[in-house]
Every structure is written in C-alpha cells, then in structure tokens.
Amino acid sequence: MSTELFTQLEQKVGQAIDTIEMLKMEVDELKEENQRLSEAKNGQGEELEQLRQVNTRLQEERDQWAGRLESLVARFSETETQDA
C-alpha cells in the first residue's frame, strides 16, 4: 500500500511540476506582451504630444488669419462709409 501512495504522490508532484513550468512560460509570455504594450504606449505618448504641438500651432495660425480678416473687413467698411 505504501508503494501505491508513493506512486500517487509521485504523480501529483509531476503534475505540480508540469503546472509550474506552464505557469512560468505563461508569465514569460505575459512579461513580453507587457513590454511590447509599454513600448507602444510610450510611442503613442510621444505622438500625442507632437499632435498637441501641431494643434496649438494651427490654432495660433487660425487666430492670426482671423485677425487679418477682421482688419480687412474693417477697412472695407471704412471705405464704404467714406464713399457713402
């Protein structure tokens, strides 16, 4: 009977070792995936910052053009008023 118990124990230990090895492999895969996602996130963060800078520059240009157009419209209005 002790031989049977020893065999059962040996099987359970073998199963535990197999499970541990599979879990180690899964952990390694998850670490690699985490690293890849982290690198992708960092790249997107840099890209987002660049887009924000471009957006700010374009807003400033739009504001400048709006000011120029308002000035031009004001000049036309003055010209129309003087002609009237």
C-alpha positions as CSV (number, residue, x, y, z in Angstrom):
1,M,0.0,0.0,0.0
2,S,2.9,2.4,0.6
3,T,4.0,1.8,-2.9
4,E,0.7,2.9,-4.2
5,L,0.8,6.1,-2.0
6,F,4.3,6.8,-3.2
7,T,3.2,6.4,-6.9
8,Q,0.3,8.7,-6.3
9,L,2.5,11.2,-4.6
10,E,5.0,11.0,-7.4
11,Q,2.2,11.6,-10.0
12,K,0.9,14.6,-8.1
13,V,4.4,16.0,-7.8
14,G,5.0,15.5,-11.5
15,Q,1.7,17.2,-12.3
16,A,2.6,20.1,-10.0
17,I,6.0,20.5,-11.7
18,D,4.3,20.5,-15.1
19,T,1.8,23.1,-13.9
20,I,4.6,25.3,-12.5
21,E,6.6,25.0,-15.8
22,M,3.5,26.0,-17.8
23,L,2.8,28.9,-15.5
24,K,6.4,30.1,-15.8
25,M,6.1,30.0,-19.6
26,E,2.8,32.0,-19.4
27,V,4.4,34.5,-17.1
28,D,7.3,35.0,-19.6
29,E,4.8,35.5,-22.4
30,L,2.9,38.0,-20.3
31,K,6.1,39.9,-19.5
32,E,6.9,40.1,-23.2
33,E,3.4,41.3,-24.0
34,N,3.6,43.8,-21.2
35,Q,6.9,45.1,-22.5
36,R,5.5,45.4,-26.0
37,L,2.4,47.2,-24.9
38,S,4.6,49.5,-22.7
39,E,6.7,50.4,-25.7
40,A,3.7,51.0,-27.8
41,K,2.2,53.2,-25.2
42,N,5.3,55.3,-24.9
43,G,5.4,55.7,-28.7
44,Q,1.8,56.9,-28.7
45,G,2.5,59.3,-25.9
46,E,5.2,60.9,-28.0
47,E,2.9,61.0,-31.0
48,L,0.1,62.5,-28.9
49,E,2.5,65.3,-27.7
50,Q,3.5,66.0,-31.3
51,L,-0.1,66.2,-32.3
52,R,-0.8,68.6,-29.5
53,Q,2.0,70.9,-30.6
54,V,0.8,70.9,-34.2
55,N,-2.7,71.6,-33.0
56,T,-1.5,74.6,-30.9
57,R,0.5,75.9,-33.8
58,L,-2.5,75.6,-36.2
59,Q,-4.8,77.3,-33.7
60,E,-2.4,80.2,-33.4
61,E,-2.2,80.5,-37.2
62,R,-6.0,80.4,-37.4
63,D,-6.2,83.2,-34.8
64,Q,-3.7,85.3,-36.8
65,W,-5.7,84.8,-40.0
66,A,-8.9,85.7,-38.2
67,G,-7.3,88.9,-37.0
68,R,-6.1,89.8,-40.5
69,L,-9.6,89.1,-42.0
70,E,-11.2,91.2,-39.3
71,S,-8.8,94.1,-40.2
72,L,-9.5,93.7,-43.9
73,V,-13.3,93.7,-43.3
74,A,-12.9,96.8,-41.1
75,R,-11.0,98.6,-43.9
76,F,-13.7,97.6,-46.4
77,S,-16.3,99.0,-44.0
78,E,-14.4,102.3,-43.7
79,T,-14.1,102.5,-47.4
80,E,-17.8,102.0,-47.9
81,T,-18.6,104.6,-45.2
82,Q,-16.3,107.1,-46.8
83,D,-17.8,106.5,-50.3
84,A,-21.3,107.0,-49.0
